[in-house]
Each structure stands twice: as C-alpha cells, then as structure tokens.
Amino acid sequence: MQPLRFATAGSVDDGKSTLIGRLLYDARAIQEDQLAAVERASQRRGAGGLDLSLITDGLEAEREQGITIDVAYRYFATPRRKFIIADSPGHEQYTRNMATGASNADAIVLLVDVAKGLLPQTRRHLEIARLLGIRQAVAFVNKMDLVGYSQDAFQKLDLAGLEAIPGCALRGDMVVERGDALGWYHGPTLLERLESFQADAEQAAAGPFRFPVQLVSRPVAGQPRGYMGRIESGCVLAGAQVQVFPAGRRTVVRKILAHGAERDIAVAGDSVNLVLADDIDIARGDLIADAAQPPRETRALEVTLVWLGHEPLRAGGRYIAQQSARRTLATVSSDALRLNDIGEARLALHAPLFVDPYDRVRATGALILIDEATNQTVAAGLVR
Amino acid sequence: MLAERSHLDWLESEAIYILREVAGQCQNAVLFFSGGKDSICLLRLAEKAFRPGRFPFPLLHIDTGHNYPEVIEFRDRRAAELGERLVVRSVEDSIRRGTVRLGSENQSRNAAQSVTLLEAIAEFGFDAAIGGARRDEEKARAKERVFSFRDEFGQWDPRNQRPELWSLYNARVHPGEHVRVFPISNWTELDVWQYIARERLEVPSIYYAHRRPAVRRRGLIVPVTPLTPPRAGEAVEELSVRFRTVGDISCTCPVESEASTVEEIVEETLVARLTERGATRMDDQTSEASMERRKKEGYF
C-alpha cells in the first residue's frame, strides 16, 4: 500500500509540536538516541520531564523564535500502513511553505485548542488545503484536560463542519491510545482515523488517462523509440487508443515497458515507457491522453493563483508557466496580488497548454509561475 | 491491482520521475556516487529510469582519502560494470592547492569535503547534483526540498527555500548556481534495505557483519585504524560489527551485529533502537545544529 501523506496545521501554542511528538512517540517511531537528545534539551530549557514537542525541533532560527518556518517531513509506520507527515508552518507569512507541504498531502490534520476554537491562521490553513483539493480533513481538539474533559466544551466549538476528535496531546489521550478520561467519546483515535484515509493515487487511478512525456528515448540496439513519463491520472492498457497533444494524432499503445519488462497495464503513479504504434513527432512536454476524454487545449486560461513571490505580481507581466512537463510564457492579468494573496487571474499563453479542471485531474490542472529574471517560483495556479 | 503496488513501488516510481525531471530540465547534471548504500540505490533507480540508454550524467565521488578500501574497490567496480563515467575528485588535491587547511593530519575530513565538492561543481559547471540524502536522516535534511537551490557560493538558505508544489519541480538556475536533487528524499533507512533486498543489489562487504578490532567510546564503537588509534586506557576488543553508514573513516562508527545477509539487516533495522546517524556518527554530536551549519556551507 502506498504511504499516506498528511499535513498538519495549527499554531505552536495549540500544541502542534506536542501532538506530532506524541504521535511519533506512541507509534514507537522515536529512537533511543533521539529520546536522549530530547531529554537533554528538556532539561536545558527547564521543562519538567520529557517535552515531546522538542522531537520536532527544526532549524536554528526556528528554535530561537519558537515557530515553524518551513515544512519538515517525518516518517512513521504502523502495522497497517506507512505515513509521511508534512509538518507545516501556520503563520501567514509562511503561507508559501504551508502550500508546499499541503500540495502533496492526501489529508490534513488541524489542531484546535478547545479553549480558543479555530484560530484565524488555522482557518486560513484549512482554506488553502481545500483550495488545493484536499478532501480528507480532521480536527484534533486539544487540551481537553484543561476543561476537565468536558463533552459540553467540545460540542460547543464551531469547527466549520469538520469531523473532530477530542484529546490531549500532552497526556496522549485519543492520539494513539484512547486513555481513560474520554469515556463519552466513541469515535476513532487520531491514528485510527489516519489509517482509514485514502491516498491520492488511489483516487487518481479513477480519472481519465493522462501521461505527460518527460523524455523521449532514442532507439538503442533494436529497441523502439519510447516515451518516458509517469501516469498522472487513470490507467492504460497495451492496445489502448490514445491521442497525442499538441500533434492531435490518434494512435495505439503498442507496448508498456516498466524498467525493461513488458506489462499489460499501468496505472496512475507508475513511471513507465510507452511505445506507440505510429511514428509521431513527440517531444518533452507533450501529452499522451485518453482519446475519448481529451484535455482542453487553450491559450487563454482562467486560474486561481496563490501568490508566493516576495515581489508582487507585475500586472500584465510575463512569467514562465510550468504545467506538467510543459513550459510556456504567460502574460498574467489580474488584480494586484502580493505575497500570500489568493486571487483570480487570466493567463494569455504564448503556446497552448493541455489542461483539465484541477478538481478533476490534479496533474494537468495545476501549474506554477516562474519569474524569468530571478528563476523564483512566484505563484501556484489552479485551473478552474 | 492498486493494492498490489507496494510502498517500495511507489517510492521507486517517484524517484524515477525525479531523475527524469533532472534529465529533462538540466543541461549538465552529475550524480554523487560514494559506494554507500543510498547511492547504490540511486544507481539502480537511474538504470530503471534510463536503460537501455546511457545515464544522462556522469558519476562523481569526493574522496576524502580516508575511505575504507573495500568501498573504493566497490565504487570503481560498480561504475565499470555499468559502463558509466566516474569522476573522482579528492580532498588531498584541495589540501595541496591550499583551499582546504586542516589542523592535523588525522583530523576528520568530512566537513572539508564541501570545499572539494564545490570546486568540482565549478570545474565542470554542473547545474544539478543528484544525491542520496534522505529526510529521515537528520532534522536539517527533514526540511529540504527535493530540488534544493544553491547560490553561486554553493550555499543553502533554509529560511528562504523555493516553494515546491505538487511534482512541479523548478530546476532553473543562473550560471554558477546549481540545484541539489534528492530522489530518495522520502525513503527511510528501512526502505533502503528493503529495496536492496528486493533488487538483490550488491553492497560493499563492510555493510555485513565482520570481525574488527575496536574500542568503546562515549556509547559508540570506534574501529581501530591508523587514523583512529585507541586512546590511553582504552581496551581494544575484537567485535562482530557492521556499518550502517559508510563515510569518512575518522568519523564513522560501526554497530555490533551478527547480520550476514540483507534479510538479517532488514530484521535488525526493523527493531533498531538507535537512529542511523546517532549510532554511527561522531560529527553530528558536536552540536544540535552541526548538520544544518555544514549544509549551509555547501555540504552534501
């Protein structure tokens, strides 16, 4: 089974670091030397006992300021599946890093302090997660011990319709273990909920076939020309009818090669080589797709932009648009967009892109804008 | 059908995708190959990504001059078997040039590698350097992008990394700058050994249990070598050990083990109670931030 990737959101004050530390500790993903380092650090900083929040300690600047600046990736496994945590910053000024962490997540865990409810920065994190199409979300309502594990306090919270789990990261209630203080709660623990989520590729396999060409192999030693790439959506069978873009021509998949071996079928997430029946001019950035459900060809694209650059959008400015393996120049028209703003924009493209709505196919509905002069990635775009 | 895809298949597919993006976006890439287990996996992934063609990049090793001979022998043999070009640049040459200055002959050359590495990148004008670093190794690495930008001085700025959304990697750089690329970012030590087992990859003999004279020092097993002699009062023991990580002799320690097959190593890794670096590295223990500081200066 493929790993489940989830992002965490919430402020340090809500106990986010403690929650992740608790999850890793109770799932036995912390080794003795890490624990010893945390014990030493706990003592040095005057924390009584073991401060689990120090497990996720990051960069020097983060330790100094007591904040998370950038995403940290952490790994653990249960007998049921493997997990990748994108431990993401919550502060608005680090939205670009939050978006980095959320863009590949299958699910999001929002941390809520039962006494404070959903904070603005956590709401914003949820908003970005929803914009990025993360459909699986759960709120962990923390610090229940400080309200006497009151069911009333838990039920009074306005959590924007989110599924919620009451608990206490510090004591470990409802993270991995149920604990004995929340007898009135009969739902899953946080870990049980995470184990039940679905990974993205499992969903992507159900979409229309999309295969962006990364590289073209030269015919070597009698081997036919192959098109290398990863299936981003749907699946393909040997013998399937496909259409090639921008050439527009239809052909048939003659062979699916995966690392030298021939296969009958390949699905979303598989890196393969496709050999086609006809000789068609195909280069990096072209798209091989389901002929019955083709993508939309366009030179004028309406997108939702998340602005990530330190410099604001230059109205009418020219940027490089990168979508799947394809790049073209784009002139961007939009209202003013500054760092961390979200807004609608219109891209006039110098060469066509082959797109799907982001909600339907992530890989062909997502793009980034790159500043030609600085090479910085300045925006994330979602095709509507 | 999907249920049959293991997590190793998923990790492999992601790594192949990343390697192909390097080939598609970069003009002059290189792959770091040390003869260690992580870069051995990289070579297999490159085979899967590019065969029957040639690799679209040469291999590069920065030789500290303090490597185990078994590893150097393996490095040369593996490169020859693959028929790919191996470039070796040595810290010794940087010392001769005066760009590396060490306090003493036996001092660890691990940090000095950064200088030689950046000199090699400048010499060949590489715009991308592929490495086998993993995010589970260390907290500074846990923060790193898959395509990680380095400025003209080879420096990493962890406070201002490029946003990296979805699988839309941005490898664009100006002349003199480069990206470091980490295809196995999402692999753990266990994944690496499971992959070595599944693919039946050969690794240097010192990864398997063998007998070696060593001393116990501050919780580590320090092998007795000309570079790391026993200190006064230390008892030299003949121990059954294996290396979990293979690096500069002066700072890499083995662990006690009887594991003589890959399967036994996988078993030991499953129940290991110490992290890979915590059990084996003298250089990471100097301060909470030693890896972060070295990485900022261009360390691999």
Interface residues (C-beta under 8 A of the other chain):
Chain A: M1 Q2 P3 Q31 E32 D33 Q34 A37 A41 D57 G58 L59 E60 A61 R63 I69 D70 V71 A72 Y73 R74 Y75 K82 I84 R96 N97 A99 T100 S103 N104 A201 E202 A205 Q214 L215 S217 R218 V220 A221 Q223 M228 G229 R230 H259 G260 I265 V267 G269 D270 S271 R284 L308 I320 Q322 Q323 S324 A325 R362 A363 A366 L367 I368 I370 N375 Q376 T377 A380
Chain B: M1 L2 A3 R5 S6 H7 W10 E12 S13 E14 I16 Y17 R20 E21 A23 G24 E47 K48 A49 F50 R51 P52 G53 R135 D136 K139 A140 A142 K143 R145 P158 R159 Q161 R162 P163 E164 L165 W166 S167 L168 N170 R172 V173 H174 S185 N186 T188 A272 R273 L274 T275 G278 A279 E288 A289 E292
